[in-house]
Amino acid sequence: MLELLIRYAHFLGIFILVAVLVAEHLLLKRRLTAEEMHRLARLDAVYGISAVIVLLAGLSLWFLVGKPPEFYSANPVFHAKLTLFAIVAALSVFPTVFFLKHRKTTRETVPVPPIIVMLIRLELLLLAVIPLLAVFMARGIGLGSS
């Protein structure tokens, strides 16, 4: 039962993470009002929380419940999946810092650097590849017996 709950938390965290990132992308524009910036900062906090849930649930699945740790540790596809997740996390730092820096702005509007939009789009693109790698792993691809 614990494994099922952890898997559910993992999937729910992934769904929330992607949904919030899509919402951020849709809410972004060239200039944001103080209210819009505050809303994006709150959404980004939810994004961060969901990323932590995904990470903790994923680590639990790797080391505590489910398949033996060797199933994951020996699989280069799993390492590619982890690497993509780490890259997405690294890409999210700059937008997060931007949202936090401007969340309590008193300016009428705040210009959004184009790099913020590009980083969020790149995060979405890389997140789209992770489920493909998960499907490969579930089929045993990368273990050498495929």
N, C-alpha and C positions, 0 to 999 in steps of 0.2 A: 504493500500500500504506500509506503514511503517513497518508493521509486516512482510510482504514478503521480504522486503529489509534486515531486521535484520535476518530473517531466512536464507536468501541467504548468508549473511556475516558469519553467524554461520557455515553453511555447508562448505563454501569456506575455512574458517579458519581451519576447521577440516581436509579437504582434503590436504591443504598445510602443516599443522602440521605433518600429517602422512607421506606425500611424502618426506618432508625434513628429518624426522627421519629415514626413510628407506634409503635415500641417504647418510646420515651420517653413518649408519650401513654399507652400501656397500663400502664406501670410507675408512673406518677404516682398518688399518692393524697394525702389530706389531711395525713398525717404520714408521714415517711419515716425509717427507721432509718439509722444511720451507714453501714451496708453498702449499703443501697439508694441512698443519696445518692452514695456512691463509685461505684457501678455507673452511675448516671445521668450523673455527671461524665465517666466513661470513654466512655459512649455519645455524649455531647455532643461529645467530642473527635473521635470518628469522624465525627459529623455535620459538624463544621467542616472536617475533612480532605476529606470527600466534596464539600462545597460549593466548596472551593478547586479540586478536580479538575474539577468541572463548569464553574467559571468559566474556568480555564486552557484546558481543552479547547474550550470555547465560543469563547473569544477566538482560539484557534488556527484553529478552523473559519471564523471571521469574517475573519481577516486573513492566514492563511498557506496554507490548503488549501481545497479545495472550490470553491464558487461565488465569483465575484468579490465583493469587499467591498461594492461598490455594491448588490448584490442585497439585502444586509441593511441597509446604511446608509440606503437610500432607502425602506425599508419601515416604515410606522408600526406595523404589527403586531409587527415585531421589536422596536421601541422599547417597545411595551407589554409584551412578554415580558421584556425587560431590566429594565424598571421593576418588574414584579412580582417578579423575582428579587431586586432590590435591596431591595424592601419586605420580602420574606421574610427576607433577611439582617439587616435592621435590627430586625425583630421578634424575631429569635433572640438578640439581644444580652442582653436582660434575663434570659431563662432561663439562658443561658450564665453570666452573672455570678453568678446565684443558685447554680447547681450548683458553680461554682468556689469560691465563698465558703464553701460548706458541705461540700465534698468530704472534708475532714479533720476533721469535727466530732467532738467527744467527747461530745456530748449523746446521750441515749438515742434521742430522736426529734427531727426538725426539722419544724415546720409549713410546709406549702407554701402560699404565697399563691395564692388563686384566679386571680389575673391570669396566673400562670405557665401554668396549664392553658388559659386562654382564648387566650393568645398562641400556644401550640403548636397549638391547634385552628385558629386563624386562619392560621398558617403552612401547615397541611395543606390548608385550603380554597384558599388562593392557589396553592399548588403544583399543585392539581388543575386549575387553569385554564391553566397554562403549556403542557401538551401540546396543548390545543385551539388555542392560538395558534401552536404549532409546526406543526400540521396546516394551519392557514390559510396560514402562510408557505410550506409545501411546495407548496401549490396556487397560489401566486403572489398570494394575496389581500393587498391593501395596496399592490401595485405600480402600481395604476391601470389595468392592462390586463385586469382580471377583470370 
